[in-house]
Amino acid sequence: MPIWIAILLIIVALLGGMVLGAFLARRQVQSFIADKPILDENALRVMMSNMGQKPSEAKIQQTLRQIKASQRQGKK
């Protein structure tokens, strides 16, 4: 086999591996974030307190519902 064909095959294999690896990593990160949201109730309470708002349970639940709804719309 000529050397230029071997070099071309190596380059194609490397590029294919990089593309496949990036795709699989992106899919894994998306599924991880969907299963375990970054913002939970305690973090939301702290954030609202830092903004000067008194975090009531109803306000926290309303905000969490809005965040989840916007995440669902983003997937579509």
Distance bins in CASP14 RR format, pairs under 12 A and 6 or more apart:
PFRMAT RR
TARGET T0000
AUTHOR 0000-0000-0000
RMODE 2
METHOD distances of the structure
MODEL  1
1 7 0 0 0 0 0 1 0 0 0 0 0
1 8 0 0 0 0 0 1 0 0 0 0 0
1 9 0 0 0 0 1 0 0 0 0 0 0
1 10 0 0 0 0 0 1 0 0 0 0 0
2 8 0 0 0 0 1 0 0 0 0 0 0
2 9 0 0 0 0 0 1 0 0 0 0 0
3 9 0 0 0 0 0 1 0 0 0 0 0
3 10 0 0 0 0 0 1 0 0 0 0 0
4 10 0 0 0 0 0 1 0 0 0 0 0
4 11 0 0 0 0 0 1 0 0 0 0 0
5 11 0 0 0 0 0 1 0 0 0 0 0
5 12 0 0 0 0 0 1 0 0 0 0 0
6 12 0 0 0 0 0 1 0 0 0 0 0
6 13 0 0 0 0 0 1 0 0 0 0 0
7 13 0 0 0 0 0 1 0 0 0 0 0
7 14 0 0 0 0 0 1 0 0 0 0 0
8 14 0 0 0 0 0 1 0 0 0 0 0
8 15 0 0 0 0 0 1 0 0 0 0 0
9 15 0 0 0 0 0 1 0 0 0 0 0
9 16 0 0 0 0 0 1 0 0 0 0 0
10 16 0 0 0 0 0 1 0 0 0 0 0
10 17 0 0 0 0 0 1 0 0 0 0 0
11 17 0 0 0 0 0 1 0 0 0 0 0
11 18 0 0 0 0 0 1 0 0 0 0 0
12 18 0 0 0 0 0 1 0 0 0 0 0
12 19 0 0 0 0 0 1 0 0 0 0 0
13 19 0 0 0 0 0 1 0 0 0 0 0
13 20 0 0 0 0 0 1 0 0 0 0 0
14 20 0 0 0 0 0 1 0 0 0 0 0
14 21 0 0 0 0 0 1 0 0 0 0 0
15 21 0 0 0 0 0 1 0 0 0 0 0
15 22 0 0 0 0 0 1 0 0 0 0 0
16 22 0 0 0 0 1 0 0 0 0 0 0
16 23 0 0 0 0 1 0 0 0 0 0 0
16 24 0 0 0 0 0 1 0 0 0 0 0
17 23 0 0 0 0 1 0 0 0 0 0 0
17 24 0 0 0 0 1 0 0 0 0 0 0
17 25 0 0 0 0 0 1 0 0 0 0 0
18 24 0 0 0 0 0 1 0 0 0 0 0
18 25 0 0 0 0 0 1 0 0 0 0 0
19 25 0 0 0 0 0 1 0 0 0 0 0
19 26 0 0 0 0 0 1 0 0 0 0 0
20 26 0 0 0 0 0 1 0 0 0 0 0
20 27 0 0 0 0 0 1 0 0 0 0 0
21 27 0 0 0 0 1 0 0 0 0 0 0
21 28 0 0 0 0 1 0 0 0 0 0 0
21 29 0 0 0 0 0 1 0 0 0 0 0
22 28 0 0 0 0 0 1 0 0 0 0 0
22 29 0 0 0 0 0 1 0 0 0 0 0
23 29 0 0 0 0 0 1 0 0 0 0 0
23 30 0 0 0 0 0 1 0 0 0 0 0
24 30 0 0 0 0 0 1 0 0 0 0 0
24 31 0 0 0 0 0 1 0 0 0 0 0
25 31 0 0 0 0 0 1 0 0 0 0 0
25 32 0 0 0 0 0 1 0 0 0 0 0
26 32 0 0 0 0 0 1 0 0 0 0 0
26 33 0 0 0 0 0 1 0 0 0 0 0
27 33 0 0 0 0 0 1 0 0 0 0 0
27 34 0 0 0 0 0 1 0 0 0 0 0
28 34 0 0 0 0 0 1 0 0 0 0 0
28 35 0 0 0 0 0 1 0 0 0 0 0
29 35 0 0 0 0 0 1 0 0 0 0 0
29 36 0 0 0 0 0 1 0 0 0 0 0
29 38 0 0 0 0 0 1 0 0 0 0 0
30 36 0 0 0 0 0 1 0 0 0 0 0
30 71 0 0 0 0 0 1 0 0 0 0 0
30 74 0 0 0 0 0 1 0 0 0 0 0
30 75 0 0 0 0 1 0 0 0 0 0 0
31 75 0 0 0 0 0 1 0 0 0 0 0
32 38 0 0 0 0 0 1 0 0 0 0 0
33 39 0 0 0 0 0 1 0 0 0 0 0
33 71 0 0 0 0 1 0 0 0 0 0 0
33 75 0 0 0 0 0 1 0 0 0 0 0
34 68 0 0 0 0 0 1 0 0 0 0 0
34 71 1 0 0 1 0 0 0 0 0 0 0
34 72 0 0 0 0 1 0 0 0 0 0 0
34 74 0 0 0 0 0 1 0 0 0 0 0
34 75 0 0 0 0 1 0 0 0 0 0 0
35 71 0 0 0 0 0 1 0 0 0 0 0
37 43 0 0 0 0 1 0 0 0 0 0 0
37 44 0 0 0 0 0 1 0 0 0 0 0
37 64 0 0 0 0 1 0 0 0 0 0 0
37 67 1 0 0 1 0 0 0 0 0 0 0
37 68 1 0 0 1 0 0 0 0 0 0 0
37 70 0 0 0 0 0 1 0 0 0 0 0
37 71 1 0 0 1 0 0 0 0 0 0 0
37 72 0 0 0 0 0 1 0 0 0 0 0
38 44 0 0 0 0 0 1 0 0 0 0 0
38 47 0 0 0 0 0 1 0 0 0 0 0
38 67 0 0 0 0 1 0 0 0 0 0 0
38 71 0 0 0 0 0 1 0 0 0 0 0
39 45 0 0 0 0 0 1 0 0 0 0 0
39 46 0 0 0 0 0 1 0 0 0 0 0
39 47 0 0 0 0 1 0 0 0 0 0 0
39 48 0 0 0 0 0 1 0 0 0 0 0
39 60 0 0 0 0 0 1 0 0 0 0 0
39 63 0 0 0 0 1 0 0 0 0 0 0
39 64 1 0 0 1 0 0 0 0 0 0 0
39 66 0 0 0 0 0 1 0 0 0 0 0
39 67 1 0 0 1 0 0 0 0 0 0 0
39 68 0 0 0 0 1 0 0 0 0 0 0
39 70 0 0 0 0 0 1 0 0 0 0 0
39 71 0 0 0 0 0 1 0 0 0 0 0
40 46 0 0 0 0 0 1 0 0 0 0 0
40 47 0 0 0 0 0 1 0 0 0 0 0
40 60 0 0 0 0 0 1 0 0 0 0 0
40 63 0 0 0 0 0 1 0 0 0 0 0
40 64 0 0 0 0 1 0 0 0 0 0 0
40 67 0 0 0 0 0 1 0 0 0 0 0
40 68 0 0 0 0 0 1 0 0 0 0 0
41 47 0 0 0 0 0 1 0 0 0 0 0
41 48 0 0 0 0 0 1 0 0 0 0 0
41 55 0 0 0 0 1 0 0 0 0 0 0
41 57 0 0 0 0 1 0 0 0 0 0 0
41 59 0 0 0 0 0 1 0 0 0 0 0
41 60 1 0 1 0 0 0 0 0 0 0 0
41 61 0 0 0 0 1 0 0 0 0 0 0
41 62 0 0 0 0 0 1 0 0 0 0 0
41 63 0 0 0 0 1 0 0 0 0 0 0
41 64 1 0 0 1 0 0 0 0 0 0 0
41 65 0 0 0 0 0 1 0 0 0 0 0
41 67 0 0 0 0 0 1 0 0 0 0 0
42 48 0 0 0 0 0 1 0 0 0 0 0
42 49 0 0 0 0 0 1 0 0 0 0 0
42 55 0 0 0 0 0 1 0 0 0 0 0
42 60 0 0 0 0 1 0 0 0 0 0 0
42 64 0 0 0 0 0 1 0 0 0 0 0
43 49 0 0 0 0 0 1 0 0 0 0 0
43 50 0 0 0 0 0 1 0 0 0 0 0
43 55 0 0 0 0 0 1 0 0 0 0 0
43 60 0 0 0 0 0 1 0 0 0 0 0
43 63 0 0 0 0 0 1 0 0 0 0 0
43 64 0 0 0 0 0 1 0 0 0 0 0
43 67 0 0 0 0 0 1 0 0 0 0 0
44 50 0 0 0 0 0 1 0 0 0 0 0
44 51 0 0 0 0 0 1 0 0 0 0 0
44 53 0 0 0 0 0 1 0 0 0 0 0
44 55 1 0 0 1 0 0 0 0 0 0 0
44 56 0 0 0 0 0 1 0 0 0 0 0
44 57 0 0 0 0 0 1 0 0 0 0 0
44 59 0 0 0 0 1 0 0 0 0 0 0
44 60 1 0 1 0 0 0 0 0 0 0 0
44 61 0 0 0 0 1 0 0 0 0 0 0
44 62 0 0 0 0 0 1 0 0 0 0 0
44 63 1 0 0 1 0 0 0 0 0 0 0
44 64 1 0 0 1 0 0 0 0 0 0 0
44 65 0 0 0 0 0 1 0 0 0 0 0
44 66 0 0 0 0 0 1 0 0 0 0 0
44 67 0 0 0 0 1 0 0 0 0 0 0
44 68 0 0 0 0 0 1 0 0 0 0 0
45 51 0 0 0 0 0 1 0 0 0 0 0
45 52 0 0 0 0 0 1 0 0 0 0 0
45 53 0 0 0 0 1 0 0 0 0 0 0
45 54 0 0 0 0 0 1 0 0 0 0 0
45 55 1 0 1 0 0 0 0 0 0 0 0
45 56 0 0 0 0 1 0 0 0 0 0 0
45 57 0 0 0 0 1 0 0 0 0 0 0
45 59 0 0 0 0 1 0 0 0 0 0 0
45 60 1 0 0 1 0 0 0 0 0 0 0
45 61 0 0 0 0 0 1 0 0 0 0 0
45 63 0 0 0 0 0 1 0 0 0 0 0
45 64 0 0 0 0 0 1 0 0 0 0 0
46 52 0 0 0 0 0 1 0 0 0 0 0
46 53 0 0 0 0 0 1 0 0 0 0 0
46 55 0 0 0 0 1 0 0 0 0 0 0
46 60 0 0 0 0 0 1 0 0 0 0 0
47 53 0 0 0 0 1 0 0 0 0 0 0
47 55 0 0 0 0 1 0 0 0 0 0 0
47 59 0 0 0 0 0 1 0 0 0 0 0
47 60 0 0 0 0 0 1 0 0 0 0 0
47 63 0 0 0 0 1 0 0 0 0 0 0
47 64 0 0 0 0 0 1 0 0 0 0 0
47 67 0 0 0 0 0 1 0 0 0 0 0
48 54 1 0 0 1 0 0 0 0 0 0 0
48 55 1 0 1 0 0 0 0 0 0 0 0
48 56 0 0 0 0 1 0 0 0 0 0 0
48 57 0 0 0 0 0 1 0 0 0 0 0
48 59 1 0 0 1 0 0 0 0 0 0 0
48 60 1 0 0 1 0 0 0 0 0 0 0
48 62 0 0 0 0 0 1 0 0 0 0 0
48 63 1 0 0 1 0 0 0 0 0 0 0
48 64 0 0 0 0 0 1 0 0 0 0 0
49 55 1 0 0 1 0 0 0 0 0 0 0
49 56 0 0 0 0 0 1 0 0 0 0 0
49 59 0 0 0 0 0 1 0 0 0 0 0
49 60 0 0 0 0 0 1 0 0 0 0 0
51 59 0 0 0 0 0 1 0 0 0 0 0
51 63 0 0 0 0 0 1 0 0 0 0 0
53 59 1 0 0 1 0 0 0 0 0 0 0
53 60 0 0 0 0 0 1 0 0 0 0 0
53 63 0 0 0 0 0 1 0 0 0 0 0
54 60 0 0 0 0 0 1 0 0 0 0 0
55 61 0 0 0 0 0 1 0 0 0 0 0
55 62 0 0 0 0 0 1 0 0 0 0 0
55 63 0 0 0 0 1 0 0 0 0 0 0
55 64 0 0 0 0 0 1 0 0 0 0 0
56 62 0 0 0 0 1 0 0 0 0 0 0
56 63 0 0 0 0 0 1 0 0 0 0 0
57 63 0 0 0 0 0 1 0 0 0 0 0
57 64 0 0 0 0 0 1 0 0 0 0 0
58 64 0 0 0 0 0 1 0 0 0 0 0
58 65 0 0 0 0 0 1 0 0 0 0 0
59 65 0 0 0 0 0 1 0 0 0 0 0
59 66 0 0 0 0 0 1 0 0 0 0 0
60 66 0 0 0 0 0 1 0 0 0 0 0
60 67 0 0 0 0 0 1 0 0 0 0 0
61 67 0 0 0 0 0 1 0 0 0 0 0
61 68 0 0 0 0 0 1 0 0 0 0 0
62 68 0 0 0 0 0 1 0 0 0 0 0
62 69 0 0 0 0 0 1 0 0 0 0 0
63 69 0 0 0 0 0 1 0 0 0 0 0
63 70 0 0 0 0 0 1 0 0 0 0 0
64 70 0 0 0 0 0 1 0 0 0 0 0
64 71 0 0 0 0 0 1 0 0 0 0 0
65 71 0 0 0 0 0 1 0 0 0 0 0
65 72 0 0 0 0 0 1 0 0 0 0 0
66 72 0 0 0 0 0 1 0 0 0 0 0
66 73 0 0 0 0 0 1 0 0 0 0 0
67 73 0 0 0 0 0 1 0 0 0 0 0
67 74 0 0 0 0 0 1 0 0 0 0 0
68 74 0 0 0 0 0 1 0 0 0 0 0
68 75 0 0 0 0 0 1 0 0 0 0 0
69 75 0 0 0 0 0 1 0 0 0 0 0
69 76 0 0 0 0 0 1 0 0 0 0 0
70 76 0 0 0 0 0 1 0 0 0 0 0
END
